[in-house]
Amino acid sequence: MKQILTLIATVTLSLAAHSQLEMNNTKTVAVVKGSYIYNFAKNCQWDESFYETGVFKMAVYGDRDLYNELIDKYDNRPINNQVVEVVWVTDLDMLFDEQIVFLSEVKKNDLTLASDIAEENGSLLITDFNGAISLGSIINFVIVENTISFDLNLAQAVTNDINLGNRMNNWANKIVEE
Amino acid sequence: MKYLLVFTLALLSSNAISQNEELVNNALEAYKQGSFLEAKSLIDESITFTENDVSPKVWNFRGHIYKQLYKESIQDQGASYRDEAVTSFKKSCELSSDGQYYPDNIKALEYLSATYFNDAVDSVLKLKYNGGENPVQFFQNFKELKLWLKPQEGVKAEELMFLKMLAQSYEKIHTKHDSEDRESILKAISYYEQALGLDGQDYEANFNLAIIHYNEGARLIGGISYKTGMDELISIQTRCVEYFRHALPFMKKAESLRPNRVESLKGLMFINRALNNFDIYLEYKSKLDEILNN
C-alpha cells in the first residue's frame, strides 16, 4: 500500500510539474493604441461642424486588431456630448466626416492621399510608422524604450483645424512644429 | 506483527522484572490489545528510566506505538504522533550497536517518509485561496528523513517537481481569484525561482516563469478600459514593460533548452510583440509559421 500511495503521489507530482501554463492572449499593442486614440479624442478639439451631430467617428484603415479593440471597448462610448462610432475602411474614398482616421503601416503607400483627405475633411490623421510625421500625419505612434509613445505635428494639426490642447504636448514624445 | 514476536521474546529472556521493565511489558500488553494511547502513556513513563532511555529495543517499540497512533488518527492529530514515531525510530537506530532493530527501524522510517511525501503532494492539490495545510513543512519533513535514510540519493528530483507543482498551484489560485491576489502570484514566482535555483536548465520552470511574468503584464494591459486616462495609460505601460522584460530571458532559455517548440516560439513572439520589438516578433512569427506549415 505504501508503494502504491507513493507511486500515485509521484505520478501526480510529475504530471503537475510538467504541465505548462497558458499565455494570456491579450492583443497588447492594439489595446494600448486603442486607449491612446480614445484619449486623443477626449483631449483634442475639432472644428465646430463636427459637433453638429451626436456621433464621433473613428475610421481604421489597415489594422484589424486595432479596429476590433476599438469596437470592443469604445464603440458607443461617450465623448463629451457625442458617442463613438468606429468604422472599418477598405478604401480611402470611404472617408468623409471622421474626426479620427488611423492609417497603419501596411497602408503606408496611401499616406499622401490619406493626408490630403484628412486635411480637406479636418480629420486627425494618426499613423504608426517611421517618417509619417513629416509626410502629413498629425500623430504618429513611436516606440520609446519598449513602450508606445507618440510624436505630434503641430503645424499639420493647425492646417487641419484641430486644437491639440496643451496637455497633449506634455504627453508627447516629440513635437514637430513645422 | 513479526516485530511483536521478536520484541516479546526479547522481553521474556529477562528474569528479574524491574519497575522499568514492567512498564514496558504493560505497554506491550496494551499495544497487543490495541490500546495504543495507554501503551503510549506507559512507554513514555518507561523512558524516564535511564536503562530504557538507552535501549534501542524500547525506542523501537515506542516508535511502533506512535506509528500506530498516527495511522489511527484523523488529519491534524496524527502529525505530532508521526513526528514522535520518527524521532523514536531514529533514536533506536542510533542506539542499536548490534543492529538487531536496525532493519525494522529503517522499514518503519521509509514508510513514514512516504507518508510525508504523500501529504506534501496531497496538500498542494488541496491548496486554497488563503488556506490549506502547509505543503512545504510536509516536504521539508520528507526531505530531512529521506536524506537521513539515503544521503547518497538526495532529493533533488522530488524537490524540483514539488517546487514546480507548488508554483503552479499558486498560479492557478491567483488566476481563479483574479488580480487582487498578489500573495499567490508572488509565491508562484518565488517557487519557480527556487526550482531554477536547483536546476537552471529545467524547461518547465523557465517556460512557466516567463508565462507568469508575461501574463502579469498582459493582465494589466487587459484592464485598460474607456475609463483609463492618459496618465494612467502611460503608467500601466511602464509597469507592463517591466513584466515583459522579466519574461523574455526565461522564454529565451526555454527555447534554447528545447529548440523550435511551438509553445516557446509562440511565447517569444508574444513577448517581443508586447515589447514592441516588431522585427524580432516577425522573425519568430515566420519561424513559427514555417514549423506549423511543415
Chai-1 contact restraints between the chains, C-beta under 6 A:
chainA,res_idxA,chainB,res_idxB,connection_type,confidence,min_distance_angstrom,max_distance_angstrom,comment,restraint_id
A,K2,B,Y111,contact,1.0,0.0,6.0,A-B,restraint_1
A,K2,B,A114,contact,1.0,0.0,6.0,A-B,restraint_2
A,L5,B,N118,contact,1.0,0.0,6.0,A-B,restraint_3
A,T6,B,A114,contact,1.0,0.0,6.0,A-B,restraint_4
A,A9,B,F117,contact,1.0,0.0,6.0,A-B,restraint_5
A,A9,B,N118,contact,1.0,0.0,6.0,A-B,restraint_6
A,A9,B,V121,contact,1.0,0.0,6.0,A-B,restraint_7
A,T12,B,V121,contact,1.0,0.0,6.0,A-B,restraint_8
A,L13,B,V121,contact,1.0,0.0,6.0,A-B,restraint_9
A,L13,B,M161,contact,1.0,0.0,6.0,A-B,restraint_10
A,L13,B,M165,contact,1.0,0.0,6.0,A-B,restraint_11
A,S14,B,M161,contact,1.0,0.0,6.0,A-B,restraint_12
A,A16,B,M165,contact,1.0,0.0,6.0,A-B,restraint_13
A,A16,B,Q168,contact,1.0,0.0,6.0,A-B,restraint_14
A,A17,B,M161,contact,1.0,0.0,6.0,A-B,restraint_15
A,A17,B,K164,contact,1.0,0.0,6.0,A-B,restraint_16
A,A17,B,M165,contact,1.0,0.0,6.0,A-B,restraint_17
A,H18,B,E204,contact,1.0,0.0,6.0,A-B,restraint_18
A,Q20,B,F207,contact,1.0,0.0,6.0,A-B,restraint_19
A,L21,B,N208,contact,1.0,0.0,6.0,A-B,restraint_20
A,L21,B,I211,contact,1.0,0.0,6.0,A-B,restraint_21
A,M23,B,I211,contact,1.0,0.0,6.0,A-B,restraint_22
A,M23,B,F270,contact,1.0,0.0,6.0,A-B,restraint_23
A,N24,B,N215,contact,1.0,0.0,6.0,A-B,restraint_24
A,N24,B,A218,contact,1.0,0.0,6.0,A-B,restraint_25
A,T26,B,A218,contact,1.0,0.0,6.0,A-B,restraint_26
A,T26,B,I221,contact,1.0,0.0,6.0,A-B,restraint_27
A,T26,B,G222,contact,1.0,0.0,6.0,A-B,restraint_28
A,T28,B,A218,contact,1.0,0.0,6.0,A-B,restraint_29
A,T28,B,I221,contact,1.0,0.0,6.0,A-B,restraint_30
A,T28,B,A274,contact,1.0,0.0,6.0,A-B,restraint_31
A,V31,B,I221,contact,1.0,0.0,6.0,A-B,restraint_32
A,V31,B,I224,contact,1.0,0.0,6.0,A-B,restraint_33
A,S35,B,I224,contact,1.0,0.0,6.0,A-B,restraint_34
A,S35,B,T228,contact,1.0,0.0,6.0,A-B,restraint_35
A,S35,B,L233,contact,1.0,0.0,6.0,A-B,restraint_36
A,N39,B,M230,contact,1.0,0.0,6.0,A-B,restraint_37
A,K73,B,Y226,contact,1.0,0.0,6.0,A-B,restraint_38
A,Y74,B,Y226,contact,1.0,0.0,6.0,A-B,restraint_39
A,R77,B,Y226,contact,1.0,0.0,6.0,A-B,restraint_40
A,I143,B,N276,contact,1.0,0.0,6.0,A-B,restraint_41
A,N146,B,V241,contact,1.0,0.0,6.0,A-B,restraint_42
A,N146,B,L275,contact,1.0,0.0,6.0,A-B,restraint_43
A,N146,B,N276,contact,1.0,0.0,6.0,A-B,restraint_44
A,T147,B,Q237,contact,1.0,0.0,6.0,A-B,restraint_45
A,T147,B,V241,contact,1.0,0.0,6.0,A-B,restraint_46
A,W171,B,M230,contact,1.0,0.0,6.0,A-B,restraint_47
